[in-house]
């Protein structure tokens, strides 16, 4: 992961302190101006032919599996069996989550459309004591990769040896740091390499038989992380040496990557640089609102995220566009969330993450990789805690255990509201990624001058020939964007200028989308749609294309009459005009909106869902047939089983299309409901379970001193252990906490303070820093450590003058003494579950 931005690295000065306010004020001015400005034509020139991909430049590993399938890469995109491939990759650290739950969590990722699981392999977790390797229990790398293989998920193993990931020493063991001088670490120093070799040998033993060339799921290796060092024995020669060592151990894989930002140094042709960006900077030093972040602005000039930095990095020239032209634009670290660090504590909304997708894909990204897709909790060290901390001279302060990351799947394992939103684009990429991958990005004639310029519309086109997609973003985190009237796109294509929709529309503030044009739908050419393409399935040899509408934008679809015989809607047939069948004001719903009869082939059915309906719609193969499943519950699929989870409410409902041939069986009694348009519905109710959680005050808060500034960042640092002794404390009583029949019990604490901790006796179980959101703890994850011990909660007082960043509206109301330490509510929330079997 990243560590700090250019802003954080700059020297403190009067201008430095004033600059965020200057930029913020300018952005606010431009935003207000844009809100009243007249619309301008949205024009892009996409007449240039897409360049032919360069092949033969990259020297990677064995591309062919024992079954004959191949994976590769050219200068533009990844390939699978020789065809373009644009996959979704999500980071999941197996060592930060209980092994007993790995499988269901992987299945959740798969249900969300993730195809590749990336995972750091942390040296400090596996060889905390020199020569004593530990791959047992939650550290069992082999078992984790085998589960990925079982469920047809690819794996990219990020071997390091240095990883970062908010761990002490960047994941290097303490004994190594103590034995080898700092200047020799992460270099070709013989002592350092001699220490790496036995560790990597153990990793190879754990993965034997699991590489792609061996029939396994490991398709890629990341070497090092955030690396731009250039002194003796460092730089490209060190990455080359690491690759040589990996190959000597047998790590022969189709893909080798390095993180590519801030002038990364790597051997040309030997590895692929990957990129990313985050919606906020909790590693920054300033306790103020950030100017607009570049991840919401299209990247037409550089692949590098402006808010990504390198820990211990050097001043290095950025990789030039000419240099990067040899490599596909791949990513590994687009923020699936953001960590809460002591100095800065951003609180994200689903839009903060989801709005990045059309921007980055429209900029040319051809592998969308998340860090993190799944949060977790640090394991307990043998002698110390393992998190990054200024106490150990690290740049940041992290909670000792908590690593929720506000990810789509959080520390508890539950699906966040973001989870279903991201799937809207993942399903599109799963189905239509091969079409998008070869498409070239094109910038519009009018663009924002910077990430802070909220005036011009933010959009791009990717096209190949006359077919392509419009990518539009009218959302910027923490900054209001204007409503945009008069929006009509003009795309200049080879032999055609396409303008759509037919009449200008108003795009609401905060809207973002991906719209297709000149797209083949089962033999019928879709000229354009003002709805986002979601997925496709075959029903009795007939193709069904599923779109979804953006709130506040009327849906219009137009088909080329030269390729279509007839178009009909539930209201009747549609007549052709000016060479097009055009259907306007389509009302979203779970039914067939259009039936299109191509000149040849079967009829094409078109569904248009609302965005909310699409967020609750999933795709899986059940009883041998591709089906859509609609449910407001959390869901994943295990072969022919639909697995549902519901937090707090014992009720379940789902709709299935096409309907099953026979009544499914559930772990709870299923009631068949009426058909809801296309979907056959079912309902079930679990026995209600009441779990009581009470909190008895046992110690009031003391007075805490002012927060100290210091550490490598010269910012606010986490208080000392003696200061934590001033925390208010409560004894927790949990009754009827029976996991039988439940997925989990969530302990939910609504509080106001600086930091919160949960103990079992004298043992710290979990912790977090306050950011205004309730703190959620998985009882199931902690149950083995809780048995027979008294639970205790503590809240460290927060000072009104704390030099930390909290979101607007998240600062609590302080009492007269200027310090607050309150537990406002303690709840134990059951998570119910239902398994529906759909076997033939």
Secondary structure, DSSP 4 states (H G I P E B T S, - for coil): -----HHHHSPP-HHHHHHHHHHHHHHHHHHHHHHHSPP--EEEE--SPPPPPP-S-------B-TTS-BEEE-SS-EEETTEEE--EEEEE-GGGS-GGGHHHHHHHHHHTT--EEEEE--HHHH-SBTTB---SGGG-HHHHHHHHHHTT-EEEEEEES---TTBGGGG--HHHHHHS-GGGTTTT-HHHHHHHHHHHHHHHHHTTT-BGGGTSSEEEEEESSS----STT-THHHHHHHHHHHHHHT---SEEEEE-TTT----TTTSEEEEEE-SS-TT-S--SPPPPPGGGS--SS-SS-TT---TT----PPPPHHHHTTS--EEEEEESS---BSSEE----HHHHHHHHHHHHHTT-SSEEEEEEE-EEPPPPSSS--B--GGGT-S--B-SSEE-TT-SB-TTSPBPHHHHHHHHHHHHHHHHHHHHHTPEEEEBSS--SSTT--SS-EEEEEEETTEEEEEEE--BTTBPPPPEEEEEEEEEETTEEEEEEEEEEEEPTT-EEEEEEEEEETTEEEEEEEEEEEEEEEETTEEEEEEEEPTT--EEEEEEGGGEEEEEETTEEE-EETTEEEEEEEPP-SSEEEEEEESSSS-EEEEEEEHHHHHTEEEEEETTEEEEEE-SSEEEEETTEEEEEEES--EEEEEEESPPSS--EESS--EEEEEETTEEEEEEEPPP---EEEEEEEE---PPPPPPEETTTTEE-PPPHHHHTT-EEEEEEEES---TTEEEEEEEEEEESSEEEEEETTEEEEEEE-SSSPEEEEHHHHHHHHTT--EEEEEEPEETT---EE-TT-SPPP-TTSEE-EEEEEEEEEEEEEEEE---
